[in-house]
């Protein structure tokens, strides 16, 4: 699915969100996106996602001898 192009109105909303200090987090596998209010929450979420992959790596990583 191709993302729809940004209109001037959408850019204004994005700029307002960026100025408010929110950080957008994308989950590319599911296509979900959400905003977090602070950097600490974003970093904590990222660390949790990394730990999940370390504990249960994707199948292609298990088969790669260089990983």
N, C-alpha and C positions, 0 to 999 in steps of 0.2 A: 504494500500500500504506500503510495507516494504522499508525502506530507503536503498539505495545501500551502500555497505561498502566503507570506505575511502581508497583510494589508497595513495601511498606515495606522488604523485603529488598533490592530493587534500589536504593532510595534510600540505604540504609546502605552498599552497595558503592560507589556513586557518591561519597558523602561521604568514604569512606576514600580513594578515588583522588584526590579534590581535596585532601585534607589531606596526601597524600604529595607534592604539588607537581607531579603530572603534568598535562599539558594535553591535552585531547581535540581532535583535528583531524578535521573531517568533509570528505569529498569528496562534495558533493551530487549530482553527475552520476551517480556509480557507487553511492552509498549506503554507501561504505566509511568506516569510522572506525577510528582507531588512536590510541594514546597516545604522546606524546613525553615525554622525561624532563626537558627544560629549555626555557626560553624561547628560547634561542639557536637550538636546532634547529627550533623552531616558526617563528621569524621567517625562518630560512634557507629552509625549505620554502615559506613563503608568498611570499617573493621569487622563488623559482624558478617557482612557479605564475604569478605576475604576468608574469615575463619570457616564459613560454610564450605567454600571451595577447597580449602586445605583439607578439611575433614572428609569431604566427599568430592574428589576431583572429577571433572568430566572424563568420559571414557577415552576420548582422543589423547588426553594427557597421560592416562594410565599406560597406553600402548607406546608412547614416545620414549625411546631410551635416553634422550637428551634432557628430559624434564625431571 
